[in-house]
Amino acid sequence: MIADVVVTVVLLTVLSIPLAITGWAFLDAASRAKWVWAFAGRRQVVWLCVIAFGLLTVIGGLAISGYYLTRVRRELAAIEAGDLGPA
């Protein structure tokens, strides 16, 4: 009985990781200022839609959110910090 509860809790925790990563990516993208997106040459609404669409598939959502969090987020954070790249 207790083992079933523990297994269920662990399973739900593991299965909620993709949702948490996608939520993190969505909230991060939504919280960035519009000027940061403009300097990056990217569109905020497109990324928000793509990340939201990624919720429909687990693997697709992880891939999209992972790409955003590892590549795009880094670029946006650098621009926000003042690094505008080569002029």
C-alpha positions in Angstrom: 0.0 0.0 0.0 2.7 2.5 1.0 4.9 1.3 -1.8 2.1 2.1 -4.3 1.8 5.6 -3.0 5.6 6.1 -3.2 5.8 4.7 -6.7 2.9 7.0 -7.8 4.4 10.1 -6.3 7.8 9.4 -7.9 6.1 8.6 -11.3 4.1 11.8 -11.2 7.1 13.8 -10.3 9.2 12.4 -13.2 6.3 12.9 -15.6 5.8 16.5 -14.6 9.4 17.5 -15.4 8.5 18.2 -19.1 5.6 20.4 -18.1 7.8 22.3 -15.6 10.5 22.9 -18.2 8.0 24.1 -20.8 6.4 26.4 -18.2 9.8 27.8 -17.3 10.6 28.6 -20.9 7.1 30.1 -21.5 7.3 32.4 -18.5 10.9 33.4 -19.3 9.9 34.3 -22.8 6.9 36.2 -21.7 8.9 38.2 -19.1 11.5 39.5 -21.5 11.0 43.1 -22.7 10.0 43.8 -26.3 13.2 45.8 -27.0 15.3 42.8 -26.1 13.5 40.7 -28.7 13.8 43.5 -31.2 17.6 43.7 -30.8 17.8 39.9 -31.0 16.0 40.0 -34.3 13.4 37.5 -33.0 9.7 37.8 -32.4 8.4 37.2 -28.9 4.9 36.2 -29.9 6.3 33.5 -32.3 8.3 32.0 -29.5 5.4 32.1 -27.1 3.2 30.3 -29.6 5.9 27.7 -30.5 6.5 26.9 -26.8 2.8 26.7 -26.1 2.3 24.4 -29.1 5.1 22.3 -27.7 2.9 21.4 -24.8 0.9 19.2 -27.1 3.8 16.7 -27.4 6.2 15.8 -24.7 9.3 15.2 -26.8 8.5 18.3 -29.0 7.9 20.4 -26.0 11.2 19.4 -24.4 13.1 20.0 -27.6 11.6 23.4 -28.2 11.9 24.5 -24.6 15.4 23.1 -24.4 16.5 25.0 -27.4 14.9 28.2 -26.1 16.5 27.8 -22.7 19.9 26.9 -23.9 20.3 29.2 -27.0 17.7 31.9 -27.3 17.5 32.7 -23.6 21.3 33.1 -23.4 21.2 35.5 -26.4 18.4 37.6 -24.9 20.1 37.7 -21.5 23.3 39.0 -23.1 21.4 41.7 -24.9 19.6 42.7 -21.7 23.0 42.9 -20.0 24.2 45.4 -22.6 26.1 43.1 -25.0 24.7 44.1 -28.4 27.2 42.1 -30.3 29.3 43.5 -33.2 28.1 46.9 -34.4 
